[in-house]
Amino acid sequence: MTREPKMETVIPDRACRTGGRAIAPGGPAPTGGLASGAALSLALFLVTAASFGAEPFDAERAAMVRTIQGYGGEVAQAVGPKGFDPRVIEAMGTVPRHQFVPERLKARAYENRPLPIGLGQTISQPLIVALMTHLLAPRSDHVVLEVGTGSGYQAAVLAHLVRRVHTIEILPALAEEAAVRLGRLGYDNVVVRAGDGYHGWEEVAPFDGIIVTATTDHVPPRLVRQLKPGGRMVIPLGDPAEVQHLTVVEVDDAGTVRTRRVLPVRFVPLTGRH
């Protein structure tokens, strides 16, 4: 289990050229947005919301989705020429992010930045959640593992896209709160466990996909062993004191492991015994 990152911010290529300046949280999205097959999902979401009457934060959530879709540069390269998977965009436009932050921060829930959730932890930046989910390539029959539950937001997004989510949190208080919250919101295909996610969850392995929400300088061997043939892991790799790289780890049918760097990011270290 790991703590959710305190300050995971995507770093565009221009940042690397100017001494590591990160995207300003909540600032305007870069121009030159992604090719938008996902725009249809956003439009359907807005039409559905209008049909049933606007709920609190509907407009803010729709604006958050537009911000995610508007990113260009390395993010556009990472998701490919077709843009974000429309199913991922639909999930981001559905999950009530304001339910996963403290009451005093609900009005800021849909800003494109991490927000504190207590115990020194944060809820991840929406862009990072969307990007990592897209890179995982989730399918409706998949069973996935998340290392680092936090408030449960990433697990909720995944729950709309896969058959079952197993999520591990190293802080017992956060794990308990997330389990109660996810149950209250009706996410009955999410199972929360308190423990050390570095070692995975062997009792319910293998997994079609694994998302790790903190950085380490190597790919955890036990997590690789818990991937199905054809499965993939999305994990930030690198020195916690330096810029890391969001990395996709894939295991082919022959058991060969391949890694692919996607883009530079910043995450806090993976905690626990390893």
Secondary structure, 3 states (H helix, E strand, C coil): CCCCCCCCCCCCHHHHHCCCCCCCCCCCCCCCCCCCCCHHHHHHHHHHHHHHCCCCCHHHHHHHHHHHHCCCHHHHHHHCCCCCCHHHHHHHCCCCHHHHCCHHHHHHCCCCCCEEEECCEEECCHHHHHHHHHHHCCCCCCEEEEECCCCCHHHHHHHCCCCEEEEEECCHHHHHHHHHHHHHCCCCCEEEEECCHHHCCHHHCCEEEEEECCEECCCCHHHHHCEEEEEEEEEEECCCCCCEEEEEEEECCCCCEEEEEEEEECCCECCCCC
